[in-house]
Amino acid sequence: MQNVPKGDGVEKTVSPSSTASTTAGAAAPRRRRGPGACLLVVLPGVVTLGAVFAFVSLVGDDTAAPQDRAPGQAESAVSNVDGSYVPWLRRATADCTGVTPALLAAHIDQLSGWQSDGASLSERGVARFTDAGWKKWGRDDDGNGTSTPLDRVDAIMALGRQDCDLSKRMTALRTKGAVNGDLADLTLAAYAVGVDEVAEAGKVPASARLFVTEVKQRLPQYSALVRRNPEQEAGVQAGSTRLQHPVVTLSVTSPFGSRKHPLTGVTKLHTGVDFDAPQGAQVSAAWGGVVEFAGMTPAYGYRVVIDHGTIQGKRLQTTYSHLSALQVSAGQTLATGQAVGPAGSTGLSTGPHLHFEVLLDGQYTDPMAWLTDAG
């Protein structure tokens, strides 16, 4: 017996007699010619080329796709939204501190590239709302009889309401000294990881930094879009309202701007101006308003925040920190020049002084531009 390979690689057993009879009763088989030299050269190239085309047809040609984007990150696409949406972006953020029309537009871009397609079954529309989220924030804002996240106007207004609510919550935490940082960054972080995680970190947590960065990278082009579609009234500029001196003499010991903190050693924005003030020197309200916060904070010590209302639609606030005591309480209405407390060195402080801040729509501005005769 001998083993003869089958065409499928499995061996079959045949007897010698059957092999001999078969050979004797048939003519010798004609010898097959091997492939020609040309075919041996050309065939591998044809097979390889065919495989390449098959692969491309399956996966698509993505050579034009940016290689530095994070997985799932939408490509920035201002061309997908025109100036007709700018009034709705303004309306969505009109009563919102810290969230601008451009920031809201950049947020939507980061979520979806202003495209409804590509959303998952659980997150719909350009703002990627879940059913539960839409039930809370969604409305029929354009009055077409339907409230849906697939309607761009409804989606813009709904995300504006959500972001503005987060901004208010971050403002409250920042006012109490529980969190520090840019209000817009804190708001975006709260959207990304939740208010509790931001509050626990006391700043933008590491888990939210990529999201915040991606939104802020898109901000310049949307700021340009908003500028190309101006409203009739221009916004208030720093210094358009003059504030009185919070202390008698404006002797600056640390100006507004980037600096290395004398105690923590961290280099970051110094959000106000430090004025030299001896222990117990009187600190006064720079303008009339309502006390929004008055209490002890870990970093600012005894701190007072005064809400002066709005100027041409923008909210103006001033703050007074490191006081040695409080002479006002939350909810109290103050006149310009009214005492808020004596200067001190409570909180993170190297000595008696006043840390004075001016915020316009939640953004820190240089206080020296607002103070009368401050140069």
VEXSE-992392 format. One line per 8 residues: number of its first residue (from 1); their letters; for each residue x negated, z, y of N, C-alpha, C. Coordinates in steps of 0.05 Angstrom, whole numbers, plus 5000, padded with zeros to 4 digits. Atoms other than C-alpha are relative to their C-alpha. Layout:
VEXSE-992392
NUM> a> X/Z/Y/X/Z/Y/X/Z/Y  ...
This chain:
VEXSE-992392
1> mqnvpkgd> 4983/5000/4976/5000/5000/5000/4982/5000/5025  5015/5000/4975/4977/4987/5072/5019/5004/5023  4984/4995/4976/5003/5006/5140/4997/4977/5019  5000/5022/4981/5022/4950/5188/5015/5009/5025  4987/4991/4976/5038/4967/5261/5024/4983/5006  4976/5013/4990/5108/4951/5286/4996/4995/5030  5002/5006/4971/5120/4923/5355/5004/5023/5018  4995/4977/4983/5143/4991/5380/4980/5022/4996
9> gvektvsp> 5022/4980/5004/5079/5026/5357/5004/5018/4976  4995/4984/5023/5110/5056/5294/4991/4984/4976  5010/5014/5023/5076/5038/5229/5020/4999/4978  4982/5003/5023/5115/5010/5169/4982/4995/4976  5015/5002/5025/5091/5010/5096/5009/4976/4984  4994/5023/5017/5088/4945/5055/4982/4999/4976  5016/5001/5025/5063/4929/4985/4981/4976/5002  5019/5022/5000/5002/4884/4972/5012/4975/4989
17> sstastta> 4988/5024/5011/5044/4837/4929/5018/4985/5019  4983/5013/4981/5094/4823/4982/4984/4986/5022  5017/5012/4980/5038/4809/5030/4988/4974/4990  5012/5023/5011/5005/4760/4984/5019/4977/4997  4981/5022/5004/5068/4721/4967/5008/4988/5027  4993/5010/4974/5084/4714/5039/4979/4981/5011  5022/5017/4990/5016/4686/5055/4998/4974/4985  5002/5024/5016/5017/4637/4997/5023/4981/5005
25> gaaaprrr> 4977/5018/4997/5086/4609/5011/5004/4989/5027  4997/5010/4972/5075/4593/5084/4975/4989/5010  5024/5011/4988/5028/4552/5123/4986/5020/5018  5015/4982/4983/4974/4586/5161/5011/4999/5029  4988/5000/4973/5001/4608/5228/4981/4988/5020  5015/5013/4979/4978/4570/5290/4988/5021/5018  5014/4980/4982/4927/4608/5331/5010/4998/5028  4990/4999/4973/4956/4630/5398/4977/5000/5020
33> rgpgacll> 5020/5000/4978/4917/4615/5461/5004/5023/5019  4999/4978/4980/4901/4672/5508/5007/4989/5027  4994/5009/4972/4920/4670/5582/4976/4987/5013  5021/5014/4987/4881/4623/5625/4986/5018/5021  5016/4985/4980/4828/4647/5674/5014/5004/5026  4985/4998/4974/4872/4632/5734/5021/5022/4999  4979/4980/5003/4928/4674/5707/4989/5028/5000  5012/4973/5001/4882/4732/5693/4992/5010/5028
41> vvlpgvvt> 5008/4992/4973/4859/4731/5766/5025/5005/5018  4977/4999/4982/4927/4719/5800/5020/5022/4992  4978/4982/5009/4974/4762/5757/4998/5028/5010  5001/4972/4990/4947/4831/5776/5008/5002/5029  4994/4999/4971/4953/4814/5850/5030/4997/5004  4971/5003/4997/5025/4790/5841/5015/5025/4992  4987/4975/5009/5044/4853/5803/4997/5022/5021  5005/4979/4979/5012/4898/5856/5016/4995/5024
49> lgavfafv> 4984/5007/4977/5045/4861/5913/5030/5006/4996  4972/4994/5006/5112/4866/5879/5006/5029/5000  4997/4971/5000/5103/4940/5869/5002/5011/5029  5000/4991/4972/5087/4949/5943/5027/4994/5013  4974/5008/4988/5150/4911/5965/5023/5018/4989  4979/4983/5012/5192/4951/5916/5000/5028/5012  5002/4973/4989/5165/5017/5943/5011/5001/5029  4991/5001/4972/5177/4997/6016/5030/4998/5002
57> slvgddta> 4971/5003/4999/5247/4975/6001/5015/5025/4993  4987/4975/5007/5262/5043/5971/4997/5021/5021  5005/4978/4981/5230/5089/6023/5003/4992/5028  4998/5008/4972/5235/5046/6085/4973/5001/5014  5025/5001/4984/5181/5031/6136/5002/5020/5023  4999/4980/4980/5169/5093/6177/4974/5002/5015  5025/4999/4986/5103/5074/6208/5002/5005/5029  4996/4995/4972/5133/5079/6277/5008/5029/5006
65> apqdrapg> 4991/4972/4995/5156/5151/6267/4977/5017/5009  5021/4982/4991/5117/5204/6304/4990/5017/4977  5012/4985/5022/5069/5241/6258/4996/5029/5007  5005/4973/4992/5064/5305/6299/5025/5016/5004  4975/4985/4998/5137/5326/6296/5004/5018/4976  4994/4982/5023/5159/5385/6254/5021/4988/4983  4979/5011/5017/5202/5368/6194/5027/5006/5010  4973/4996/4991/5273/5358/6215/5004/5001/5030
73> qaesavsn> 4998/5000/4971/5256/5357/6289/5011/4974/5011  4989/5025/4989/5298/5307/6328/4981/4988/5020  5016/5014/4980/5262/5255/6369/5014/5002/5027  4988/4998/4974/5272/5266/6443/5011/4973/5009  4987/5025/4994/5321/5214/6468/5018/5002/5024  4984/5000/4975/5342/5215/6541/5017/4975/5001  4984/5024/4999/5366/5144/6531/5027/5003/4986  4974/4996/5014/5422/5171/6487/5020/5015/5017
81> vdgsyvpw> 4981/4987/4982/5454/5208/6546/4995/4989/5028  5003/5011/4973/5467/5178/6615/5009/5020/5021  4994/4982/4978/5480/5207/6683/5029/5008/5002  4972/4992/4999/5555/5210/6671/5005/5028/4989  4997/4973/5012/5544/5274/6632/4988/5022/5017  5013/4980/4983/5504/5309/6686/5020/5018/5014  4981/4982/4988/5566/5335/6723/5011/5021/4980  4991/4981/5021/5589/5367/6657/4978/5020/4994
89> lrratadc> 5022/4982/5004/5520/5397/6647/4999/5021/5022  4999/4982/4977/5525/5426/6717/5023/5020/4997  4976/4983/5002/5595/5452/6705/4996/5021/4978  5004/4982/5022/5574/5484/6639/4982/5023/5007  5019/4979/4993/5519/5524/6673/5004/5011/5028  4996/4993/4971/5550/5535/6742/5000/5030/5004  4999/4971/4996/5562/5610/6732/4980/5014/4982  5019/4989/5020/5502/5621/6688/4973/5005/5013
97> tgvtpall> 5026/4993/4991/5438/5657/6705/4979/4993/4979  5022/5006/5019/5375/5628/6674/5003/4975/4984  4996/5025/5015/5406/5567/6641/5007/4978/5020  4995/5022/4982/5401/5503/6682/5012/4976/4985  4990/5025/5013/5434/5435/6669/4979/4987/4983  5021/5013/5015/5367/5407/6648/4993/5015/4974  5007/4984/5024/5353/5465/6600/5021/4996/4979  4978/5005/5020/5422/5456/6567/4997/4973/4987
105> aahidqls> 5003/5027/5011/5409/5382/6559/4976/4999/4981  5023/4999/5018/5340/5396/6529/5006/5014/4974  4992/4985/5024/5371/5446/6481/5016/4982/4981  4985/5018/5016/5420/5394/6457/4982/4979/4987  5019/5020/5010/5364/5343/6450/4984/5012/4976  5015/4989/5022/5324/5391/6406/5017/5003/4975  4983/4996/5023/5384/5404/6362/5007/4973/4986  4989/5024/5012/5406/5332/6352/4989/4974/5011
113> gwqsdgas> 5008/5025/4987/5371/5281/6397/5024/4987/5013  4975/5010/4988/5441/5273/6428/5014/4980/4981  4987/5017/5019/5465/5240/6364/5018/5017/4982  4981/4986/5018/5526/5263/6324/4994/4995/4971  5006/5006/5028/5504/5228/6261/4974/5015/4992  5022/4984/5010/5454/5263/6217/5005/5029/4997  4993/4972/5002/5489/5329/6222/5009/5006/4971  4991/4992/5027/5504/5368/6158/5030/5004/5000
121> lsergvar> 4971/4996/5002/5574/5380/6133/5009/5026/5014  4993/4974/4988/5572/5451/6161/4994/5001/5030  5007/5000/4971/5543/5433/6230/5006/4973/5011  4990/5027/4990/5577/5378/6270/4994/4996/5029  5002/5008/4972/5567/5341/6335/4972/5003/5011  5027/5000/4987/5509/5337/6384/4990/5029/5003  5009/4972/4997/5508/5413/6392/4999/5015/4973  5002/4989/5027/5511/5425/6316/5015/5026/4997
129> ftdagwkk> 4984/4977/5003/5568/5474/6316/5011/5003/4971  4986/4993/5025/5593/5508/6252/5030/5004/5007  4971/4996/4995/5668/5517/6244/5005/5027/5013  4997/4973/4988/5661/5591/6260/4991/5000/5029  5010/5001/4973/5619/5577/6321/5019/4985/5019  4981/5015/4984/5668/5525/6346/5026/5015/5006  4976/4983/4996/5726/5572/6337/4996/5019/5023  5007/4980/4979/5691/5621/6384/4996/4987/5027
137> wgrdddgn> 5009/5011/4974/5663/5574/6437/5013/4974/5008  4990/5027/4994/5699/5507/6432/5027/5000/5014  4975/5005/4986/5755/5483/6478/5004/4970/5005  4995/5027/4992/5787/5419/6500/4994/4998/5030  5008/4999/4972/5747/5416/6564/5005/4975/5016  4995/5025/4986/5758/5343/6581/5029/4993/5001  4971/5004/4998/5833/5350/6572/5011/4976/4986  4990/5024/5014/5841/5293/6523/5019/5007/4977
145> gtstpldr> 4981/4991/5020/5886/5335/6478/4988/5008/4973  5013/4993/5025/5834/5348/6424/4975/5017/5006  5025/4984/4998/5781/5403/6418/4984/4995/4975  5017/5006/5023/5725/5379/6373/4971/4999/5007  5029/5001/4995/5649/5387/6368/4990/4971/5000  5009/5028/5000/5646/5311/6359/5004/4987/5028  4996/5009/4972/5669/5302/6432/4976/5012/5016  5024/4991/4986/5605/5305/6474/5006/5019/5023
153> vdaimalg> 4993/4983/4978/5639/5336/6534/5007/5028/4990  4993/4974/5012/5671/5391/6492/4976/5014/4990  5024/4988/5011/5604/5403/6458/4982/5011/5022  5016/4991/4977/5566/5408/6524/5011/5026/5011  4988/4977/4988/5614/5458/6552/4999/5024/4981  5000/4978/5019/5617/5499/6488/4972/5012/4997  5028/4989/5002/5541/5505/6481/4992/5014/5026  5005/4987/4974/5538/5522/6555/5012/5028/5000
161> rqdcdlsk> 4988/4973/5002/5586/5580/6543/4984/5018/4982  5016/4984/5019/5545/5604/6484/4973/5008/5012  5026/4994/4988/5478/5599/6520/5003/5020/5023  4996/4982/4977/5506/5633/6582/5006/5028/4991  4994/4974/5011/5533/5690/6541/4974/5014/4990  5026/4989/5009/5464/5699/6509/4983/5007/5024  5015/4994/4976/5433/5696/6578/5008/5026/5013  4990/4975/4989/5477/5752/6603/4990/5024/4983
169> rmtalrtk> 5009/4978/5017/5458/5795/6543/4970/5005/5003  5029/4997/4995/5384/5781/6554/4995/5012/5027  5003/4989/4973/5392/5797/6628/5004/5030/4999  4995/4971/5002/5422/5865/6610/4977/5014/4987  5023/4987/5013/5365/5881/6563/4975/4999/5017  5023/5001/4983/5313/5857/6612/5002/5019/5024  4995/4982/4977/5344/5896/6669/4993/5029/4992  5006/4972/5010/5338/5960/6627/4971/5003/4991
177> gavngdla> 5028/4998/5008/5266/5943/6611/4996/4999/4970  5001/5001/5029/5282/5934/6537/4985/4975/4990  5015/5024/5006/5254/5863/6536/4986/4989/5025  5015/5012/4977/5204/5825/6579/4996/4971/4994  5005/5028/5003/5194/5752/6591/5018/4983/5017  4984/5019/4986/5223/5690/6622/5029/5000/4989  4973/4998/5009/5299/5692/6619/5009/4976/4983  4993/5023/5016/5306/5621/6594/4988/5001/4972
185> dltlaaya> 5013/4998/5026/5256/5633/6539/5014/5021/4982  4986/4979/5015/5291/5697/6518/5027/4991/4990  4974/5011/5008/5358/5661/6517/4998/4981/4977  5004/5019/5022/5332/5605/6473/4992/5015/4975  5008/4984/5023/5300/5656/6427/5023/5014/4987  4976/4987/5010/5365/5694/6421/5018/4980/4985  4985/5020/5014/5399/5629/6401/4988/4995/4973  5014/5008/5024/5346/5614/6349/5000/5022/4978
193> vgvdevae> 5004/4979/5020/5338/5682/6315/5019/5024/5003  4981/4978/4996/5392/5728/6344/4991/5020/5021  5005/4980/4979/5397/5780/6399/4984/5024/4989  5013/4975/5011/5377/5838/6353/4970/4996/4995  5028/5005/5005/5311/5806/6333/4984/4999/5025  5014/5001/4974/5292/5792/6405/4998/5029/5012  5001/4973/4990/5311/5863/6425/4980/5017/4985  5019/4984/5016/5270/5892/6368/4971/4993/5007
201> agkvpasa> 5027/5008/4993/5209/5851/6388/4993/5008/5029  5004/4994/4972/5219/5866/6462/4990/4977/5016  5009/5024/4988/5200/5795/6478/5008/4977/4982  4995/5023/5018/5204/5725/6448/4985/5005/4974  5014/4995/5025/5189/5739/6374/4986/4976/4990  5016/5022/5011/5139/5697/6336/5018/4980/4985  4983/5018/5015/5195/5669/6293/5016/4980/5017  4985/5017/4982/5227/5637/6354/4983/4983/5018
209> rlfvtevk> 5018/5014/4980/5166/5610/6391/5000/4970/4997  5000/5029/5004/5166/5541/6359/5026/4988/5012  4975/5010/4989/5240/5531/6377/4999/4999/5030  5001/4999/4970/5229/5553/6449/4981/4979/5010  5019/5020/4992/5168/5508/6455/5011/4972/4999  4988/5026/5004/5205/5448/6428/5020/4993/5022  4981/5005/4978/5261/5456/6479/4986/4996/5026  5014/5002/4975/5214/5468/6537/4984/4975/5003
217> qrlpqysa> 5014/5025/4998/5174/5406/6520/5018/4977/5009  4981/5021/4993/5236/5365/6531/5011/5003/5029  4988/4993/4975/5253/5398/6597/4993/4981/5023  5007/5017/4976/5214/5353/6647/5017/4975/5001  4985/5025/4998/5251/5289/6628/5029/5005/5006  4972/4995/4993/5319/5322/6633/5002/5011/5029  5000/4993/4971/5300/5353/6700/5000/4975/5017  5000/5026/4986/5286/5282/6722/5027/4987/4999
225> lvrrnpeq> 4973/5011/5002/5353/5259/6696/5020/5013/5019  4982/4986/4982/5389/5313/6735/4994/4993/5029  5008/5007/4973/5349/5296/6798/5011/4972/5007  4990/5027/4995/5370/5223/6791/5030/4999/5005  4971/4998/4997/5442/5246/6793/5007/5025/5016  4997/4976/4983/5445/5295/6852/5029/5005/5008  4974/4993/4988/5505/5333/6877/4997/4999/5030  5001/5002/4971/5524/5332/6949/4986/5023/5013
233> eagvqags> 5012/4976/4989/5501/5404/6962/4973/5005/4987  5026/4992/5011/5428/5421/6953/5000/5030/4994  5002/4971/5007/5410/5488/6921/4985/5016/5021  5014/4983/4982/5384/5547/6959/4970/5000/4994  5029/4999/5003/5309/5550/6970/4990/5028/5006  5012/4974/4995/5265/5611/6968/4994/5003/5030  5006/4995/4972/5261/5642/7036/5022/4992/5019  4979/5008/4983/5326/5613/7062/5016/5025/5010
241> trlqhpvv> 4989/4975/4992/5350/5685/7066/4977/5020/5004  5021/4982/4994/5305/5737/7098/5007/5029/4992  4996/4972/5009/5298/5806/7066/4983/5019/5017  5015/4979/4985/5276/5870/7101/4979/5012/4981  5022/4988/5015/5214/5907/7080/5011/5024/4983  4991/4978/5017/5227/5954/7020/4983/5025/5006  5016/4977/4991/5170/5999/7046/4991/4993/5028  5006/5004/4972/5146/6009/7117/4978/4980/5005
249> tlsvtspf> 5023/5018/4996/5079/5974/7110/4996/4983/4975  5004/5018/5023/5070/5913/7066/4970/4996/4995  5028/5002/5008/5001/5926/7039/4998/4992/4970  4999/5010/5028/4994/5883/6977/4975/5008/4984  5022/4993/5017/4952/5911/6921/4998/4982/4975  5000/5020/5021/4971/5859/6869/5022/4979/5005  4980/5020/4992/5005/5793/6887/5016/4989/4977  4985/5015/5020/5056/5751/6850/4983/4979/4987
257> gsrkhplt> 5015/5021/5014/5026/5706/6797/4986/5010/4975  5013/4993/5025/4984/5706/6734/4978/5021/5006  5021/4980/4997/4939/5767/6725/4996/5014/4974  5005/4984/5023/4908/5812/6673/5010/5028/5006  4988/4974/4995/4948/5876/6667/4979/5022/4998  5021/4980/4998/4905/5936/6687/5000/5020/4977  4998/4981/5022/4930/5978/6628/5000/4987/4973  4998/5013/5026/4948/5931/6572/4978/4980/4995
265> gvtklhtg> 5020/5020/5002/4894/5880/6586/5010/4972/4994  4988/5026/5006/4943/5823/6573/5003/4984/5025  4997/5017/4977/4941/5764/6620/5027/4985/4998  4973/5013/4999/5011/5740/6639/5010/5001/5029  4989/5001/4973/5056/5729/6699/5006/5028/5011  4992/4976/4985/5059/5787/6748/5025/4993/5015  4974/5010/4992/5133/5781/6762/5008/5008/5028  4994/4992/4973/5132/5814/6830/4975/5005/5017
273> vdfdapqg> 5022/4993/4983/5088/5842/6884/4997/5031/5000  5005/4972/4998/5055/5911/6883/4993/5007/5029  5006/4990/4973/5057/5946/6950/4988/5028/4999  5011/4973/4998/5013/6006/6965/5020/5018/5013  4981/4981/4989/5057/6066/6976/4992/5028/4990  5008/4973/5009/5037/6140/6975/5023/5013/4985  4980/4985/5015/5073/6187/6928/5022/5011/5019  4978/4989/4985/5142/6203/6956/5008/4983/5024
281> aqvsaawg> 4992/5017/4978/5143/6147/7008/5027/4987/4995  4973/5010/5003/5213/6121/7021/5001/4970/4993  4995/5028/5008/5234/6057/6985/5029/4993/5007  4973/5006/4990/5295/6021/7015/5009/4973/4990  4988/5025/5008/5342/5965/6996/4993/4978/5019  5008/5022/4983/5316/5899/7022/5024/4985/5012  4975/5013/4990/5388/5874/7031/5023/5014/4988  4976/4987/5011/5458/5899/7020/5009/4988/4974
289> gvvefagm> 4990/5010/5026/5489/5894/6951/5010/5023/4983  4989/4980/5019/5513/5931/6889/4978/5007/4980  5020/4991/5020/5467/5972/6844/5009/4992/4972  4994/5010/5027/5466/5936/6777/4989/5019/4979  5013/4982/5019/5419/5985/6743/4984/5020/5015  5017/4978/4989/5387/6052/6760/4995/5019/4977  5006/4982/5022/5350/6089/6706/4971/4999/4993  5027/4999/5009/5286/6103/6668/4995/4978/4979
297> tpaygyrv> 5008/5020/5019/5251/6047/6630/4971/5005/4991  5027/4994/5010/5187/6049/6587/4978/4988/5017  5021/5013/4986/5147/5999/6627/5001/5005/5030  4996/4998/4971/5177/6004/6697/5005/5028/5011  4993/4973/4991/5190/6078/6699/5028/5001/5012  4975/5000/4986/5247/6095/6746/5003/4973/5015  4997/5028/4991/5276/6027/6764/5028/4996/5011  4974/5006/4988/5332/6002/6809/5002/4969/5003
305> vidhgtiq> 4995/5028/4997/5362/5932/6807/5025/4997/5017  4978/5004/4982/5407/5909/6863/5009/4971/4999  4988/5026/5000/5454/5849/6858/5011/4994/5028  4992/5007/4972/5462/5816/6927/5021/4978/5001  4979/5021/5000/5515/5766/6905/4987/4973/4998  5010/5027/5001/5507/5691/6910/4995/4988/5027  5006/5015/4976/5476/5646/6962/5001/4971/4992  4996/5028/5007/5501/5574/6957/5001/4997/4970
313> gkrlqtty> 4995/5002/5028/5521/5587/6886/4978/5012/4982  5022/4989/5016/5456/5621/6864/4999/5030/5003  5000/4970/4999/5452/5695/6846/4973/5011/5009  5025/4988/4990/5401/5737/6884/4999/5029/4993  5004/4972/5008/5373/5803/6858/4973/5009/5010  5026/4988/4994/5317/5850/6879/4997/5025/4982  5005/4976/5017/5284/5905/6837/4979/5017/5013  5018/4980/4988/5246/5968/6855/4991/5018/4976
321> shlsalqv> 5009/4986/5024/5202/6000/6801/4978/5020/5005  5020/4978/5000/5156/6060/6787/5007/5022/5020  4991/4979/4981/5198/6105/6832/4995/5027/4987  5004/4972/5011/5187/6180/6825/5027/5013/4995  4973/4989/5004/5262/6193/6827/5020/4978/5008  4979/5018/4992/5329/6158/6836/5018/5012/5021  4981/4991/4979/5373/6164/6898/5025/4984/5000  4976/5017/5003/5426/6114/6876/5009/5000/4971
329> sagqtlat> 4990/5002/5027/5469/6102/6815/5013/4973/4995  4988/5026/5007/5496/6041/6779/5028/4998/5010  4974/5005/4989/5557/6011/6812/5003/5007/5030  4999/4992/4972/5541/6039/6881/4995/4977/5018  5004/5021/4980/5547/5993/6941/4981/5010/5022  5020/4991/4981/5487/5996/6987/4999/4981/5024  5004/5016/4976/5474/5973/7058/4970/4993/5002  5028/5008/4996/5410/5938/7079/4984/5024/5012
337> gqavgpag> 5017/4978/4990/5355/5991/7089/5007/5027/4988  4992/4975/5011/5391/6045/7050/4979/5009/4979  5020/4989/5018/5345/6091/7009/5008/4996/4971  4995/5003/5029/5339/6076/6934/4984/5021/4984  5016/4980/5014/5285/6127/6916/4973/5002/5012  5027/4997/4990/5216/6153/6933/4980/4986/4981  5021/5014/5015/5153/6115/6911/4987/5020/4981  5013/4983/5019/5117/6141/6850/4982/4984/4981
345> stglstgp> 5018/5013/5019/5076/6123/6788/5011/5003/4972  4988/4997/5027/5126/6128/6730/4997/4974/4984  5003/5024/5017/5122/6080/6671/4971/4993/4997  5028/5010/5002/5060/6037/6660/4989/4995/5028  5010/5001/4972/5025/6050/6726/4974/5014/5002  5027/4988/4996/4955/6066/6749/5000/5019/5024  4999/4983/4977/4977/6103/6812/5025/4994/5017  4976/5004/4984/5033/6109/6864/5001/4973/5014
353> hlhfevll> 4996/5026/4986/5059/6042/6888/5029/4991/4994  4973/5012/5005/5123/5999/6890/4996/4972/4988  4999/5027/5012/5131/5940/6843/5027/4988/5009  4976/5012/4988/5181/5895/6880/5003/4971/4990  4994/5027/5011/5214/5833/6850/5024/4987/5015  4977/5016/4990/5260/5778/6876/5007/4979/4979  4992/5019/5020/5300/5738/6825/5022/4983/5011  4980/5019/4992/5340/5675/6841/5010/4986/4975
361> dgqytdpm> 4988/5010/5025/5388/5656/6785/4983/5008/4976  5015/4990/5023/5347/5699/6738/4971/4993/4998  5028/5008/5001/5280/5667/6754/4984/5015/5021  5017/4986/4982/5224/5706/6785/4989/4981/5022  5012/5015/4978/5202/5681/6854/4981/5018/5015  5019/4985/4985/5147/5702/6900/5014/5016/5023  4986/4984/4980/5176/5760/6941/4991/4996/5029  5011/5003/4973/5130/5746/7000/5014/4977/5016
369> awltdag> 4986/5022/4986/5169/5682/7015/5027/5008/5011  4974/4991/4992/5232/5723/7025/4999/5022/5022  5002/4976/4983/5207/5781/7067/4994/4991/5029  5003/5007/4972/5212/5778/7143/4972/5008/5009  5026/4996/4988/5145/5772/7180/4979/5007/4979  5020/4994/5021/5108/5772/7113/4978/4979/4999  5020/5021/5000/5069/5709/7128/5004/4980/4978
